Amino acid sequence: MFNPFNMTKDMKGMEKMVKPALEKFMKESGFVKKEELDRAVERIDALEEKIAELERR
């Protein structure tokens, strides 16, 4: 018989099982967190500025 009071407990259990698999999929499929992308873009910009300075010399 369905017990609505156990539904929250069941959902938390499902989340514990699904979350690691979802995180692994997101990493392997090429999805990136916005913060990681922003840091990478900032780093690329800084490197491009250094290269431009070296080329001017």
C-alpha positions as CSV (number, residue, x, y, z in Angstrom):
1,M,0.0,0.0,0.0
2,F,1.2,3.5,-0.8
3,N,2.2,5.6,2.2
4,P,2.5,9.3,1.3
5,F,4.6,9.9,4.5
6,N,7.4,7.7,3.2
7,M,7.5,9.5,-0.1
8,T,10.1,12.1,1.1
9,K,12.3,9.4,2.5
10,D,12.1,7.4,-0.8
11,M,12.9,10.6,-2.8
12,K,16.0,11.2,-0.7
13,G,17.1,7.7,-1.2
14,M,16.6,8.0,-5.0
15,E,18.6,11.3,-5.0
16,K,21.5,9.6,-3.2
17,M,21.6,6.9,-5.9
18,V,21.1,9.2,-8.9
19,K,23.2,12.2,-8.0
20,P,26.7,10.5,-8.3
21,A,25.7,9.0,-11.7
22,L,24.4,12.4,-12.9
23,E,27.5,14.2,-11.8
24,K,29.7,11.6,-13.6
25,F,27.6,12.0,-16.7
26,M,27.8,15.8,-16.6
27,K,31.6,15.6,-16.3
28,E,32.1,13.1,-19.1
29,S,29.6,14.6,-21.5
30,G,31.4,18.0,-21.7
31,F,29.0,20.0,-19.5
32,V,30.9,22.5,-17.4
33,K,29.9,24.6,-14.5
34,K,29.6,28.3,-15.3
35,E,32.2,29.2,-12.6
36,E,34.8,26.8,-14.1
37,L,34.2,28.3,-17.6
38,D,34.5,31.8,-16.3
39,R,37.8,31.0,-14.6
40,A,39.1,29.4,-17.8
41,V,38.1,32.4,-19.9
42,E,39.8,34.8,-17.5
43,R,42.9,32.6,-17.6
44,I,42.9,32.6,-21.4
45,D,42.5,36.4,-21.5
46,A,45.5,36.8,-19.2
47,L,47.6,34.5,-21.3
48,E,46.6,36.3,-24.5
49,E,47.6,39.6,-22.9
50,K,51.0,38.1,-21.9
51,I,51.6,36.8,-25.5
52,A,50.6,40.2,-26.9
53,E,53.2,41.9,-24.6
54,L,55.9,39.5,-25.7
55,E,55.1,40.0,-29.4
56,R,55.4,43.8,-28.9
57,R,58.9,43.5,-27.6
